[in-house]
Structures are given as structure tokens and as C-alpha cells.
Amino acid sequence: MKDYPSRVYVPNTLSDTVSVIDPEKFKVIRTFRVGHQPQHVVPSWDLKTLWVNNDLGNTLTPSTPPTAGWAARWTSTTRTTSTSPRTGSTPW
């Protein structure tokens, strides 16, 4: 993590984009087009990939944090279930 620059990733729901902000300069560095209605930007467990959850597009958009280069969208083909696959209980 020490080699990664400090960045803030902001999903812009109305424009279907994510803006990358340098918090030290208070400046937008880049803005990337992602899927329809991005809601959240979350890290993978190993912190090597950021995922954008595109709510109405039913897609996830992967990115590599150091370069903030957005990869091709991955479309989900599975439906979310109301039970946890690990325990068989509800996830909440």
C-alpha cells in the first residue's frame, strides 16, 4: 500500500462515471466511464483491484488502483440470493 498514491474514488451516478481525486491537491485527476448508475467503489480482498458496482447496469467494472486504468466491464449472469452460501442463513 505504501507505493500506491493517495486517491479518492467518487462514483457519479447521473453521468455513469467515476472520478479519481488527488486529496492533497483537491483536484480531479481523471474521470472514467463505467456501467449504468455506479453506486459504490470497493476494494478486492487483496487490495489489488477496485470494483465499481453499477446498480442499474447489473455490472461490475474492475480497475487497478495504482494506474486507475479501467478494464472492460464484467456482466453478472447470476442472481443474488437471500441466503448466504456459506451458512445457509440470511446475510444480514
Backbone as CSV, one residue per row, in Angstrom:
resi,resn,N_x,N_y,N_z,CA_x,CA_y,CA_z,C_x,C_y,C_z
1,MET,0.818,-1.195,0.000,0.000,0.000,0.000,0.867,1.266,0.000
2,LYS,2.061,1.176,0.529,2.895,2.368,0.616,3.284,2.920,-0.754
3,ASP,3.278,2.058,-1.782,3.640,2.503,-3.128,2.455,3.092,-3.891
4,TYR,1.261,2.940,-3.362,0.080,3.466,-4.040,-0.093,4.935,-3.687
5,PRO,-0.409,5.773,-4.663,-0.693,7.177,-4.344,-2.042,7.284,-3.643
6,SER,-2.174,8.276,-2.807,-3.434,8.506,-2.105,-4.463,9.044,-3.101
7,ARG,-5.606,8.367,-3.203,-6.646,8.766,-4.147,-8.023,8.574,-3.533
8,VAL,-8.962,9.362,-3.999,-10.366,9.225,-3.614,-11.133,8.887,-4.887
9,TYR,-11.951,7.831,-4.841,-12.722,7.382,-5.995,-14.190,7.709,-5.744
10,VAL,-14.766,8.515,-6.624,-16.137,9.002,-6.422,-17.031,8.531,-7.561
11,PRO,-18.050,7.691,-7.252,-18.993,7.298,-8.300,-19.945,8.454,-8.605
12,ASN,-20.095,8.770,-9.888,-21.001,9.835,-10.337,-22.212,9.158,-10.972
13,THR,-23.248,8.993,-10.181,-24.405,8.201,-10.586,-25.085,8.729,-11.841
14,LEU,-25.255,10.020,-11.952,-26.011,10.580,-13.078,-25.245,10.559,-14.397
15,SER,-23.911,10.540,-14.350,-23.133,10.564,-15.593,-22.509,9.211,-15.936
16,ASP,-22.765,8.178,-15.107,-22.205,6.837,-15.328,-20.685,6.864,-15.411
17,THR,-20.068,7.608,-14.492,-18.625,7.735,-14.454,-18.112,7.600,-13.024
18,VAL,-16.793,7.441,-12.900,-16.110,7.504,-11.606,-14.997,8.524,-11.750
19,SER,-14.923,9.457,-10.804,-13.855,10.452,-10.796,-12.794,10.046,-9.787
20,VAL,-11.535,10.255,-10.166,-10.403,9.977,-9.286,-9.855,11.321,-8.835
21,ILE,-9.786,11.513,-7.513,-9.391,12.798,-6.935,-8.088,12.648,-6.161
22,ASP,-7.179,13.593,-6.355,-5.964,13.674,-5.553,-6.322,14.488,-4.310
23,PRO,-6.358,13.863,-3.121,-6.792,14.568,-1.917,-5.806,15.627,-1.419
24,GLU,-4.557,15.548,-1.853,-3.578,16.553,-1.430,-3.732,17.843,-2.225
25,LYS,-4.109,17.703,-3.502,-4.267,18.879,-4.353,-5.715,19.308,-4.528
26,PHE,-6.650,18.476,-3.997,-8.084,18.740,-4.154,-8.452,18.923,-5.623
27,LYS,-7.941,18.003,-6.450,-8.123,18.112,-7.891,-8.566,16.779,-8.472
28,VAL,-9.514,16.831,-9.421,-9.919,15.643,-10.153,-8.822,15.326,-11.161
29,ILE,-8.260,14.124,-11.063,-7.179,13.714,-11.941,-7.718,13.102,-13.230
30,ARG,-8.705,12.225,-13.074,-9.308,11.521,-14.211,-10.762,11.226,-13.920
31,THR,-11.514,11.061,-14.990,-12.885,10.590,-14.882,-13.070,9.498,-15.929
32,PHE,-13.599,8.344,-15.475,-13.764,7.185,-16.342,-15.231,6.822,-16.488
33,ARG,-15.610,6.414,-17.690,-16.951,5.907,-17.929,-17.007,4.465,-17.435
34,VAL,-18.066,4.156,-16.705,-18.270,2.793,-16.195,-19.674,2.357,-16.598
35,GLY,-20.250,1.394,-15.909,-21.591,0.910,-16.234,-22.678,1.883,-15.812
36,HIS,-23.928,1.463,-16.009,-25.078,2.320,-15.748,-25.334,2.476,-14.251
37,GLN,-25.323,3.686,-13.803,-25.595,4.126,-12.426,-24.639,3.507,-11.393
38,PRO,-23.362,3.916,-11.424,-22.414,3.416,-10.420,-22.815,3.881,-9.023
39,GLN,-22.712,2.976,-8.062,-23.123,3.267,-6.690,-21.972,3.219,-5.692
40,HIS,-21.080,2.253,-5.841,-20.025,2.037,-4.855,-18.716,1.694,-5.549
41,VAL,-17.610,2.080,-4.929,-16.279,1.654,-5.357,-15.678,0.919,-4.171
42,VAL,-15.395,-0.380,-4.360,-14.928,-1.210,-3.245,-13.665,-1.968,-3.635
43,PRO,-12.763,-2.201,-2.671,-11.531,-2.942,-2.965,-11.757,-4.449,-2.900
44,SER,-10.942,-5.177,-3.637,-10.928,-6.634,-3.513,-10.222,-6.994,-2.209
45,TRP,-10.317,-8.242,-1.815,-9.735,-8.676,-0.541,-8.228,-8.471,-0.494
46,ASP,-7.562,-8.560,-1.658,-6.099,-8.419,-1.675,-5.643,-6.989,-2.002
47,LEU,-6.599,-6.072,-2.151,-6.348,-4.656,-2.423,-5.650,-4.407,-3.764
48,LYS,-5.739,-5.361,-4.676,-5.107,-5.195,-5.991,-6.084,-4.687,-7.047
49,THR,-7.369,-4.773,-6.768,-8.396,-4.361,-7.725,-9.461,-3.549,-7.013
50,LEU,-9.925,-2.514,-7.664,-11.109,-1.793,-7.194,-12.271,-2.207,-8.091
51,TRP,-13.426,-2.415,-7.488,-14.623,-2.799,-8.232,-15.669,-1.706,-8.104
52,VAL,-16.255,-1.326,-9.242,-17.369,-0.370,-9.246,-18.644,-1.173,-9.408
53,ASN,-19.565,-1.013,-8.467,-20.860,-1.670,-8.531,-21.802,-0.760,-9.315
54,ASN,-22.180,-1.188,-10.528,-23.074,-0.422,-11.388,-24.494,-0.928,-11.172
55,ASP,-25.244,-0.191,-10.391,-26.539,-0.645,-9.893,-27.525,-1.021,-10.997
56,LEU,-27.866,-0.107,-11.861,-28.877,-0.392,-12.885,-28.311,-1.146,-14.076
57,GLY,-27.005,-1.178,-14.214,-26.394,-1.921,-15.298,-26.181,-3.388,-14.972
58,ASN,-26.373,-3.756,-13.690,-26.113,-5.122,-13.235,-24.713,-5.577,-13.642
59,THR,-23.735,-4.678,-13.504,-22.364,-4.998,-13.878,-21.399,-4.580,-12.783
60,LEU,-20.210,-5.157,-12.852,-19.077,-4.739,-12.031,-17.983,-4.293,-12.981
61,THR,-17.346,-3.163,-12.688,-16.247,-2.675,-13.506,-14.970,-2.753,-12.685
62,PRO,-13.981,-3.576,-13.110,-12.723,-3.681,-12.363,-11.737,-2.589,-12.746
63,SER,-10.896,-2.209,-11.790,-9.840,-1.234,-12.034,-8.625,-1.604,-11.209
64,THR,-7.447,-1.249,-11.707,-6.231,-1.420,-10.920,-5.902,-0.082,-10.275
65,PRO,-5.898,0.003,-8.958,-5.750,1.286,-8.257,-4.531,2.139,-8.595
66,PRO,-3.320,1.584,-8.741,-2.177,2.481,-8.967,-2.295,3.309,-10.240
67,THR,-2.840,2.720,-11.291,-2.931,3.439,-12.557,-4.335,3.950,-12.819
68,ALA,-5.281,3.446,-12.050,-6.694,3.787,-12.249,-7.122,3.538,-13.688
69,GLY,-6.583,2.498,-14.286,-6.986,2.128,-15.641,-8.172,1.192,-15.578
70,TRP,-9.255,1.568,-16.182,-10.475,0.769,-16.093,-10.469,-0.314,-17.147
71,ALA,-10.778,-1.505,-16.722,-10.825,-2.657,-17.627,-12.233,-2.773,-18.223
72,ALA,-12.391,-3.741,-19.082,-13.713,-3.977,-19.677,-14.707,-4.388,-18.598
73,ARG,-15.938,-3.993,-18.762,-16.979,-4.346,-17.794,-17.234,-5.841,-17.782
74,TRP,-17.511,-6.355,-16.617,-17.885,-7.748,-16.459,-19.353,-7.780,-16.089
75,THR,-20.167,-8.457,-16.864,-21.603,-8.503,-16.614,-21.943,-9.727,-15.785
76,SER,-22.676,-9.494,-14.726,-23.083,-10.584,-13.857,-24.180,-11.406,-14.524
77,THR,-24.038,-12.715,-14.467,-25.067,-13.586,-15.022,-25.770,-14.368,-13.926
78,THR,-25.396,-14.117,-12.684,-26.032,-14.819,-11.575,-26.941,-13.867,-10.813
79,ARG,-27.944,-14.419,-10.188,-28.857,-13.609,-9.391,-28.441,-13.653,-7.937
80,THR,-28.667,-12.556,-7.247,-28.369,-12.507,-5.820,-29.438,-13.296,-5.071
81,THR,-28.997,-14.119,-4.143,-29.958,-14.886,-3.356,-30.100,-14.265,-1.979
82,SER,-31.126,-14.640,-1.277,-31.380,-14.062,0.043,-30.715,-14.869,1.153
83,THR,-29.985,-15.930,0.799,-29.293,-16.706,1.820,-27.804,-16.725,1.546
84,SER,-27.047,-16.869,2.588,-25.591,-16.921,2.468,-25.175,-18.310,2.009
85,PRO,-24.320,-18.421,0.977,-23.890,-19.741,0.523,-23.043,-20.472,1.560
86,ARG,-22.429,-19.732,2.470,-21.558,-20.339,3.470,-22.348,-20.954,4.631
87,THR,-23.363,-20.234,5.096,-24.075,-20.698,6.288,-25.505,-21.111,6.014
88,GLY,-26.050,-20.737,4.857,-27.439,-21.046,4.560,-28.411,-20.084,5.227
89,SER,-27.877,-19.100,5.943,-28.731,-18.113,6.601,-28.720,-16.805,5.830
90,THR,-29.567,-15.886,6.217,-29.589,-14.586,5.540,-28.319,-13.828,5.870
91,PRO,-27.792,-13.044,4.900,-26.514,-12.358,5.120,-26.606,-11.144,6.034
92,TRP,-27.762,-10.759,6.487,-27.872,-9.595,7.365,-28.403,-9.940,8.711
